[in-house]
Amino acid sequence: MTTGKRASRKIVLALTVCCALAVAIPAAVSRLRETQIADAQWEELKARGALRVAMDPGWRPFSFFDDAGWQGLDAELTREIARRLQLAVQPDPVGYDALYDALHLKRDDIAVSAVVVDPARTATIAYSAAYFDAGIHLVVFANPAIRHPRDLEGRRVAVALGSEADRVARYWERRLARLSRITTEDDAGAVAAAREGRVDAALVEAWAALRETRDLAGDDVALISIEPRLYAIAVRSDNTSLLAALNAALSDMRADGALRSIIDRWVAKDR
């Protein structure tokens, strides 16, 4: 190899390294700055000693006000998370449509009121791990062969006429030639039909699935999410330290059963 060729290769290599550094260094500086901002917000929140919560006061049974103050599944969930983070709770009642505005204006730290995870908002909003799936569930009694709507080929499924579950059942009815859709007056009737063996499964919304099966042994019934509708806690996307703390608390609550206990209590109250 000639001296000129070696020199050219060194120049190309140097330029490549320079280009890589020109991209990597600003990105690293930006990440450091983001971390500093997130840490500063978290320290400010801890110094304040209270978690400011945007919540809808009329979203039963998740979030509502009565004589005892803020109540509902989301209220109890938030208070337990705050307790674990050694923070007080400052609820800020706003309409559901204004929850994100309260975050963007930095009036509140989190938004909790059956907030559905919205991928279209993730440029400015971050979501905790989901704590509740409010979507459509397949309820199956003692039949491990049914774990997906495709398994309903040649079977009978009960749904409440005109419900969201009925819409899903119609979708699968068009795709599975031998699926028989049996309509009932309500979700309770659909689950009862499955429990009594008059149909092979029921399609209902999550709350009804939990309510109608909560007293049954786990081995006897399977609740299978087939069209998820995930509820999570919303924060500003730059508030990553707070988000990490929320997710850690939720993880601990799943592990020690606290989350399931909260959900079960509110399912029982709804009966």
Backbone torsions as a table, in degrees:
resi	resn	phi	psi	omega
1	MET	NA	133.6	-177.8
2	THR	-75.0	161.3	178.8
3	THR	-60.7	-37.0	-179.3
4	GLY	-64.5	-40.3	179.7
5	LYS	-67.1	-40.2	178.7
6	ARG	-62.2	-41.9	179.9
7	ALA	-63.6	-40.2	179.9
8	SER	-63.6	-41.4	179.5
9	ARG	-64.7	-38.9	178.3
10	LYS	-64.0	-38.0	179.5
11	ILE	-66.2	-43.9	179.0
12	VAL	-61.7	-44.3	178.9
13	LEU	-61.3	-43.6	179.7
14	ALA	-62.2	-42.5	179.4
15	LEU	-65.0	-38.5	178.6
16	THR	-62.6	-44.6	178.8
17	VAL	-62.6	-42.9	179.9
18	CYS	-62.2	-41.9	178.9
19	CYS	-64.1	-42.3	179.3
20	ALA	-63.0	-42.2	178.6
21	LEU	-66.3	-36.2	-179.9
22	ALA	-63.0	-28.3	177.0
23	VAL	-87.1	-44.0	-172.5
24	ALA	-70.8	-40.9	-174.9
25	ILE	-65.6	-49.9	177.0
26	PRO	-59.6	-37.2	179.2
27	ALA	-64.3	-41.9	179.0
28	ALA	-65.4	-40.8	178.3
29	VAL	-63.5	-40.8	179.9
30	SER	-64.5	-42.6	179.1
31	ARG	-64.6	-39.6	178.1
32	LEU	-62.6	-43.0	179.6
33	ARG	-63.8	-42.0	178.2
34	GLU	-61.7	-41.6	178.4
35	THR	-63.8	-41.7	179.2
36	GLN	-63.0	-41.6	178.8
37	ILE	-63.7	-45.9	-179.5
38	ALA	-62.5	-42.7	179.7
39	ASP	-65.0	-39.7	179.9
40	ALA	-64.3	-40.8	178.4
41	GLN	-64.9	-40.1	179.8
42	TRP	-66.4	-41.5	178.6
43	GLU	-66.0	-38.6	177.4
44	GLU	-62.7	-42.3	179.6
45	LEU	-63.5	-45.1	-179.6
46	LYS	-64.1	-37.7	178.4
47	ALA	-66.2	-35.9	177.5
48	ARG	-67.6	-35.9	176.5
49	GLY	82.0	10.1	-177.1
50	ALA	-145.0	141.2	177.8
51	LEU	-95.7	116.1	-179.8
52	ARG	-85.3	123.1	-168.9
53	VAL	-121.0	116.5	171.2
54	ALA	-77.7	126.7	-177.0
55	MET	-147.5	147.4	177.0
56	ASP	-86.7	123.5	-175.9
57	PRO	-80.9	5.2	-177.0
58	GLY	-135.1	46.3	-174.6
59	TRP	-123.9	62.5	-178.6
60	ARG	-65.9	146.8	-2.2
61	PRO	-92.9	18.6	-176.1
62	PHE	-88.9	-39.1	-172.9
63	SER	-154.7	112.3	-179.8
64	PHE	-159.4	166.1	178.2
65	PHE	-110.8	141.2	168.5
66	ASP	-139.9	-163.4	-177.0
67	ASP	-61.7	-23.0	-179.1
68	ALA	-90.4	-0.1	179.8
69	GLY	103.4	-150.7	-178.1
70	TRP	-71.1	124.6	-176.8
71	GLN	-130.4	171.5	177.0
72	GLY	116.4	170.4	179.7
73	LEU	-57.8	-45.1	-178.8
74	ASP	-66.4	-35.5	178.6
75	ALA	-64.2	-46.9	179.8
76	GLU	-65.7	-41.0	177.4
77	LEU	-59.0	-47.2	-177.4
78	THR	-64.9	-41.4	179.7
79	ARG	-64.6	-37.0	179.2
80	GLU	-69.5	-40.2	176.4
81	ILE	-62.4	-46.0	-179.7
82	ALA	-61.4	-39.7	178.4
83	ARG	-60.0	-43.2	-179.6
84	ARG	-68.6	-26.8	177.8
85	LEU	-92.3	3.1	179.9
86	GLN	59.4	47.6	179.4
87	LEU	-128.5	153.0	169.7
88	ALA	-85.2	171.6	179.4
89	VAL	-118.2	129.2	174.8
90	GLN	-116.5	93.4	179.8
91	PRO	-70.7	139.8	178.8
92	ASP	-123.5	99.0	-177.2
93	PRO	-68.3	121.0	174.7
94	VAL	-140.5	161.8	176.8
95	GLY	-67.9	155.4	-177.5
96	TYR	-55.5	-39.4	-177.4
97	ASP	-70.4	-13.4	-178.2
98	ALA	-104.0	4.2	-177.2
99	LEU	-60.1	-45.9	-178.8
100	TYR	-68.8	-34.5	177.4
101	ASP	-60.9	-40.0	179.7
102	ALA	-62.1	-32.8	176.8
103	LEU	-74.4	-47.6	-176.9
104	HIS	-61.4	-34.9	179.4
105	LEU	-80.8	-1.7	-179.4
106	LYS	61.1	27.0	174.6
107	ARG	-77.1	-30.6	-179.5
108	ASP	-131.5	159.4	-179.0
109	ASP	-89.1	-38.9	-178.0
110	ILE	-136.8	161.7	172.8
111	ALA	-123.9	127.9	-178.0
112	VAL	-139.9	112.7	173.1
113	SER	-175.2	72.4	-176.6
114	ALA	49.1	46.5	-179.1
115	VAL	-75.3	122.3	-178.9
116	VAL	-86.1	132.5	178.1
117	VAL	-60.4	123.3	-176.2
118	ASP	-121.6	101.7	-178.6
119	PRO	-57.6	-24.1	-178.8
120	ALA	-70.2	-14.9	-176.6
121	ARG	-102.0	1.0	-169.4
122	THR	-71.3	-3.8	173.4
123	ALA	-69.8	-31.9	-176.9
124	THR	-122.8	-14.0	-177.6
125	ILE	-123.4	138.4	173.6
126	ALA	-115.8	151.4	-178.6
127	TYR	-120.4	143.3	173.4
128	SER	-69.6	174.2	168.9
129	ALA	-58.7	143.1	-178.9
130	ALA	-63.8	139.7	177.7
131	TYR	-110.4	-9.2	179.3
132	PHE	-155.3	136.9	175.9
133	ASP	-108.5	105.6	-175.9
134	ALA	-93.0	12.7	-175.4
135	GLY	-79.3	-164.6	-177.6
136	ILE	-83.5	133.4	-178.2
137	HIS	-122.4	145.2	171.9
138	LEU	-92.2	124.2	179.6
139	VAL	-106.0	119.0	-175.5
140	VAL	-127.0	132.6	179.9
141	PHE	-106.8	118.4	171.7
142	ALA	48.6	45.3	177.0
143	ASN	-144.9	87.4	-177.9
144	PRO	-67.0	-8.0	179.5
145	ALA	-76.4	-13.8	-179.9
146	ILE	-108.6	109.7	178.6
147	ARG	-136.8	3.4	-178.5
148	HIS	-156.7	151.6	177.5
149	PRO	-53.4	-30.9	178.5
150	ARG	-61.8	-24.9	179.5
151	ASP	-75.1	-3.6	179.9
152	LEU	-86.3	1.0	175.7
153	GLU	-54.5	123.2	179.6
154	GLY	77.1	12.9	-177.3
155	ARG	-120.7	174.1	-179.7
156	ARG	-111.4	132.3	179.6
157	VAL	-127.6	134.6	-178.7
158	ALA	-97.7	139.6	177.3
159	VAL	-143.6	153.5	173.4
160	ALA	-76.4	124.6	-175.6
161	LEU	-57.5	128.0	177.1
162	GLY	82.9	0.9	-178.8
163	SER	-82.5	171.4	174.2
164	GLU	-61.6	-35.7	177.3
165	ALA	-64.8	-34.6	177.1
166	ASP	-63.2	-40.2	176.6
167	ARG	-59.0	-45.3	179.9
168	VAL	-64.7	-41.6	180.0
169	ALA	-62.9	-38.5	178.4
170	ARG	-64.4	-37.5	177.7
171	TYR	-58.6	-47.3	-178.9
172	TRP	-74.8	-27.6	177.5
173	GLU	-63.0	-33.7	178.7
174	ARG	-74.1	-19.5	-175.7
175	ARG	-103.9	-19.4	178.5
176	LEU	-116.2	108.5	-170.2
177	ALA	-60.0	-29.9	-173.6
178	ARG	-113.1	27.0	172.9
179	LEU	-87.0	129.4	178.2
180	SER	-105.6	118.2	-179.3
181	ARG	-94.4	116.9	-178.7
182	ILE	-107.6	121.3	-176.1
183	THR	-93.3	146.3	176.8
184	THR	-128.4	172.8	-177.3
185	GLU	-71.3	-35.7	-177.4
186	ASP	-152.8	178.3	-178.7
187	ASP	-63.2	-38.3	-179.8
188	ALA	-60.5	-39.5	178.3
189	GLY	-66.5	-36.0	179.0
190	ALA	-65.5	-45.1	179.6
191	VAL	-67.1	-38.9	178.8
192	ALA	-61.8	-39.2	179.0
193	ALA	-62.0	-38.9	177.9
194	ALA	-70.8	-41.8	-178.4
195	ARG	-64.1	-35.6	-177.7
196	GLU	-86.5	-1.3	176.4
197	GLY	82.1	10.6	178.8
198	ARG	-75.9	-21.7	173.9
199	VAL	-136.0	170.2	-178.0
200	ASP	-86.2	-23.4	-178.0
201	ALA	-163.6	166.4	174.5
202	ALA	-125.3	146.6	172.5
203	LEU	-112.8	119.9	-178.2
204	VAL	-146.4	167.1	174.0
205	GLU	-73.4	158.6	-170.7
206	ALA	-56.5	-44.8	-175.6
207	TRP	-60.1	-42.9	178.8
208	ALA	-66.7	-39.1	179.4
209	ALA	-60.3	-44.1	179.7
210	LEU	-69.0	-44.1	-177.0
211	ARG	-62.3	-42.6	-173.9
212	GLU	-82.6	-9.3	-177.8
213	THR	-122.9	3.1	-170.9
214	ARG	-63.3	-26.1	-178.2
215	ASP	-93.5	5.5	-177.3
216	LEU	-98.5	151.3	178.1
217	ALA	-65.8	143.1	-176.4
218	GLY	-59.5	-32.3	-178.3
219	ASP	-73.0	-17.5	-175.0
220	ASP	-88.7	-17.4	-174.7
221	VAL	-142.2	142.5	175.7
222	ALA	-121.0	132.2	175.0
223	LEU	-109.7	115.9	-172.1
224	ILE	-118.1	116.0	179.7
225	SER	-73.5	122.5	-179.9
226	ILE	-117.0	-15.7	174.0
227	GLU	-142.4	83.8	-172.2
228	PRO	-63.1	146.5	170.7
229	ARG	-137.4	93.3	-167.5
230	LEU	-88.3	128.7	174.3
231	TYR	-98.2	135.7	-178.8
232	ALA	-147.6	170.9	176.2
233	ILE	-90.9	130.8	-178.8
234	ALA	-99.4	138.8	174.5
235	VAL	-137.3	166.7	172.8
236	ARG	-66.3	145.6	-174.5
237	SER	-65.4	-20.8	179.5
238	ASP	-86.1	-3.6	-175.8
239	ASN	-95.1	55.8	-171.4
240	THR	-70.0	-30.1	178.8
241	SER	-68.1	-42.1	175.6
242	LEU	-63.2	-42.8	179.2
243	LEU	-59.0	-43.0	179.0
244	ALA	-62.6	-39.3	179.2
245	ALA	-66.7	-40.1	177.8
246	LEU	-63.1	-45.2	-178.9
247	ASN	-65.7	-36.1	177.5
248	ALA	-64.9	-42.2	179.1
249	ALA	-64.9	-42.8	178.7
250	LEU	-63.7	-39.4	178.3
251	SER	-61.9	-43.8	178.4
252	ASP	-63.8	-38.6	-179.2
253	MET	-67.8	-33.4	174.4
254	ARG	-67.8	-43.0	-175.8
255	ALA	-66.3	-39.0	-176.5
256	ASP	-95.7	3.3	175.3
257	GLY	86.5	-0.4	-177.0
258	ALA	-65.1	-39.7	-179.5
259	LEU	-63.7	-46.1	179.8
260	ARG	-62.6	-37.2	-179.8
261	SER	-64.6	-41.2	178.9
262	ILE	-62.6	-47.1	179.8
263	ILE	-61.3	-44.9	-178.9
264	ASP	-62.4	-39.2	-179.3
265	ARG	-62.6	-41.6	-177.5
266	TRP	-78.2	-27.9	171.8
267	VAL	-63.9	-42.5	179.7
268	ALA	-64.2	-39.3	-179.1
269	LYS	-68.2	-24.2	-178.1
270	ASP	-81.3	-8.1	-175.6
271	ARG	-75.9	NA	NA
